[in-house]
Amino acid sequence: YPDAHVILICFNIASPDSLDNVVEKWILEINHFCRGLPIILVGVKKDLRRDPKTINELRRTRQHPVTVEEGQEVAKKIGARHYVECSSKTGQGVREVFQIATREAL
C-alpha cells in the first residue's frame, strides 16, 4: 500500500459474511498500514440483492442480502467517507465508484 491515495474496501451484497469481514479483518489491516487515507466502502453485486435464487440460498442459513442501511451503518462504524454500491453485471453505480475514488484521491 505504499503509494495508495485512497482505500476501497469491497464486500459482496449477496454475502453478509463478507460485510462482517470488513469490520473483523479488513479495517484492522487498513488502520495498521494505511492510517489517514480516505476510505470508501463499496457494496458489489448489487444486482443480486433482489435475485430470487440468492435470497432463497441465504434464507437457508437465516440470512438476507445486505441492505443499504446495513452497509451505511458499517461505513459509519469504520469511518468511511462514502458508501456506494455497484453491479459490474448491469453497470449500475460503477462510474460513481470511480468518480468518488478519483475525487478522494486528489
C-alpha positions as CSV (number, residue, x, y, z in Angstrom):
1,Y,0.0,0.0,0.0
2,P,2.9,2.5,0.0
3,D,1.7,4.6,-2.9
4,A,-2.0,4.4,-2.1
5,H,-4.0,7.6,-2.0
6,V,-7.5,6.2,-1.3
7,I,-8.7,2.8,0.0
8,L,-11.7,1.0,-1.4
9,I,-13.0,-1.8,0.8
10,C,-15.4,-4.0,-1.2
11,F,-17.9,-6.6,0.1
12,N,-20.4,-8.7,-1.7
13,I,-24.0,-7.6,-1.0
14,A,-25.1,-11.2,-1.5
15,S,-22.8,-12.4,1.2
16,P,-23.4,-10.9,4.7
17,D,-20.3,-12.6,5.9
18,S,-18.2,-10.5,3.6
19,L,-19.5,-7.4,5.3
20,D,-18.6,-8.9,8.7
21,N,-15.1,-9.4,7.4
22,V,-14.9,-5.6,6.7
23,V,-15.2,-5.0,10.4
24,E,-13.4,-8.1,11.7
25,K,-10.5,-8.2,9.3
26,W,-10.0,-5.5,6.7
27,I,-10.4,-2.3,8.6
28,L,-7.8,-3.5,11.1
29,E,-5.3,-4.0,8.3
30,I,-6.2,-0.7,6.7
31,N,-5.8,1.2,10.0
32,H,-2.5,-0.5,10.6
33,F,-0.9,0.1,7.1
34,C,-2.9,3.0,5.7
35,R,-3.9,5.2,8.6
36,G,-5.2,8.6,7.5
37,L,-6.1,7.6,3.9
38,P,-9.8,8.2,2.8
39,I,-11.8,5.0,2.9
40,I,-14.7,4.2,0.6
41,L,-16.9,1.2,1.4
42,V,-18.2,-0.5,-1.8
43,G,-21.0,-3.0,-1.9
44,V,-20.6,-5.1,-5.1
45,K,-23.0,-7.4,-6.9
46,K,-25.9,-5.0,-6.2
47,D,-28.0,-6.8,-8.8
48,L,-28.1,-9.9,-6.5
49,R,-30.0,-8.1,-3.7
50,R,-33.3,-8.9,-5.4
51,D,-32.3,-12.1,-7.1
52,P,-34.7,-14.9,-6.0
53,K,-32.1,-17.6,-6.1
54,T,-29.7,-15.6,-3.9
55,I,-32.5,-14.7,-1.5
56,N,-33.5,-18.4,-1.2
57,E,-30.0,-19.6,-0.7
58,L,-29.4,-17.0,2.1
59,R,-32.7,-17.9,3.7
60,R,-31.4,-21.5,4.3
61,T,-28.9,-20.0,6.8
62,R,-31.3,-17.4,8.1
63,Q,-29.5,-14.6,6.3
64,H,-30.5,-12.0,3.8
65,P,-28.7,-9.8,1.3
66,V,-27.0,-6.8,2.9
67,T,-29.4,-3.8,2.9
68,V,-28.3,-0.2,2.1
69,E,-28.9,0.7,5.7
70,E,-26.6,-2.1,6.9
71,G,-23.9,-1.0,4.5
72,Q,-24.2,2.6,5.6
73,E,-24.0,1.6,9.3
74,V,-20.8,-0.3,8.7
75,A,-19.4,2.6,6.7
76,K,-20.0,4.9,9.6
77,K,-18.6,2.5,12.1
78,I,-15.3,2.1,10.2
79,G,-15.0,5.9,9.4
80,A,-15.5,5.5,5.7
81,R,-16.1,8.8,3.9
82,H,-18.5,7.3,1.4
83,Y,-20.7,4.2,1.0
84,V,-21.6,3.3,-2.6
85,E,-23.0,0.2,-4.3
86,C,-22.5,-1.1,-7.8
87,S,-23.0,-4.0,-10.1
88,S,-20.5,-4.9,-12.8
89,K,-23.1,-7.1,-14.4
90,T,-25.6,-4.2,-15.0
91,G,-23.1,-1.4,-14.8
92,Q,-25.2,0.4,-12.2
93,G,-23.0,2.5,-9.9
94,V,-19.7,1.6,-11.4
95,R,-19.0,5.0,-12.8
96,E,-19.9,6.6,-9.4
97,V,-17.4,4.3,-7.6
98,F,-14.6,5.6,-9.8
99,Q,-15.7,9.2,-9.7
100,I,-15.8,9.2,-5.9
101,A,-12.4,7.3,-5.6
102,T,-10.8,9.8,-8.0
103,R,-12.1,12.8,-6.1
104,E,-10.9,11.4,-2.8
105,A,-7.5,10.5,-4.2
106,L,-6.8,14.1,-5.3
